[in-house]
Amino acid sequence: MSNWQPIETAPEGADILGFCPGCVKTSKVKVMHRMGASWVTQGQMSVAPTHWMPIPEPPNVIEAMPIQPWCGWPWEPCTCTPGDFLNG
């Protein structure tokens, strides 16, 4: 993952992760984009970030959270492994 960089170096026209030290009632890290001279969150809230980083790639959901439809959970302990589902 990338390091935080000064907001002045953020790319135009792309969503980024921005760090807003002045955000008190919400998360200090938000997805945002530049709108003119301002920065706005996906909820259209105007914010004043000081640093940014690229949005990381999402995790591989199949490996991170295998779906176990025939497992018996939550009534029985599951003994399945991710390979059980990927190999059929």
C-alpha positions as CSV (number, residue, x, y, z in Angstrom):
1,M,0.0,0.0,0.0
2,S,1.1,3.5,-0.7
3,N,2.2,6.1,1.9
4,W,0.2,9.2,2.6
5,Q,1.2,12.2,0.4
6,P,0.5,15.9,0.7
7,I,-3.0,16.8,-0.7
8,E,-1.4,19.2,-3.2
9,T,-0.1,16.2,-5.1
10,A,-3.4,14.4,-5.4
11,P,-4.5,13.6,-9.0
12,E,-7.4,15.4,-10.7
13,G,-10.5,13.5,-11.7
14,A,-10.0,10.4,-9.4
15,D,-11.5,9.2,-6.2
16,I,-8.9,9.0,-3.4
17,L,-8.6,8.3,0.3
18,G,-8.2,11.6,2.0
19,F,-7.2,12.3,5.6
20,C,-9.1,15.1,7.3
21,P,-7.6,15.9,10.7
22,G,-10.4,18.5,11.3
23,C,-13.2,16.0,11.0
24,V,-14.5,15.6,14.5
25,K,-17.9,13.8,14.3
26,T,-17.0,11.4,11.5
27,S,-14.1,9.3,10.3
28,K,-10.9,11.2,9.5
29,V,-10.3,9.0,6.5
30,K,-12.8,9.3,3.7
31,V,-13.2,8.5,0.0
32,M,-13.3,11.8,-1.8
33,H,-12.7,13.7,-5.1
34,R,-11.9,17.2,-6.2
35,M,-14.8,19.4,-7.2
36,G,-13.4,22.6,-8.6
37,A,-11.2,24.0,-5.8
38,S,-12.9,22.0,-3.1
39,W,-12.8,18.4,-1.9
40,V,-16.1,16.5,-1.4
41,T,-16.9,13.1,0.0
42,Q,-19.2,10.6,-1.8
43,G,-22.0,12.0,0.4
44,Q,-21.3,15.4,-1.1
45,M,-19.9,16.8,2.2
46,S,-17.2,19.4,1.7
47,V,-14.0,18.6,3.6
48,A,-10.5,19.9,4.0
49,P,-8.0,17.0,3.7
50,T,-4.3,17.5,4.3
51,H,-3.1,14.2,2.9
52,W,-4.2,11.5,0.4
53,M,-3.4,8.0,-0.9
54,P,-4.7,5.9,-3.7
55,I,-7.7,3.7,-2.9
56,P,-6.3,0.1,-2.5
57,E,-7.5,-2.8,-4.5
58,P,-10.3,-4.8,-2.7
59,P,-9.4,-8.2,-1.1
60,N,-10.0,-11.4,-2.9
61,V,-13.4,-12.2,-1.5
62,I,-13.3,-15.9,-2.4
63,E,-10.1,-16.3,-0.3
64,A,-11.1,-13.8,2.4
65,M,-14.6,-15.0,3.0
66,P,-15.4,-18.4,1.6
67,I,-19.2,-19.0,1.1
68,Q,-20.1,-22.2,2.9
69,P,-23.8,-23.0,2.0
70,W,-23.7,-26.7,2.8
71,C,-21.6,-26.4,5.9
72,G,-24.1,-26.8,8.7
73,W,-23.2,-23.5,10.3
74,P,-24.4,-22.1,12.7
75,W,-25.7,-25.4,14.2
76,E,-22.5,-27.4,13.8
77,P,-18.9,-26.5,13.7
78,C,-17.6,-26.2,10.2
79,T,-14.6,-28.2,9.1
80,C,-14.5,-26.9,5.6
81,T,-11.5,-25.2,4.1
82,P,-11.4,-22.6,1.3
83,G,-10.0,-25.3,-1.0
84,D,-13.1,-27.4,-0.5
85,F,-15.1,-24.7,-2.4
86,L,-12.6,-23.7,-5.0
87,N,-12.0,-27.3,-6.2
88,G,-15.6,-28.3,-6.4
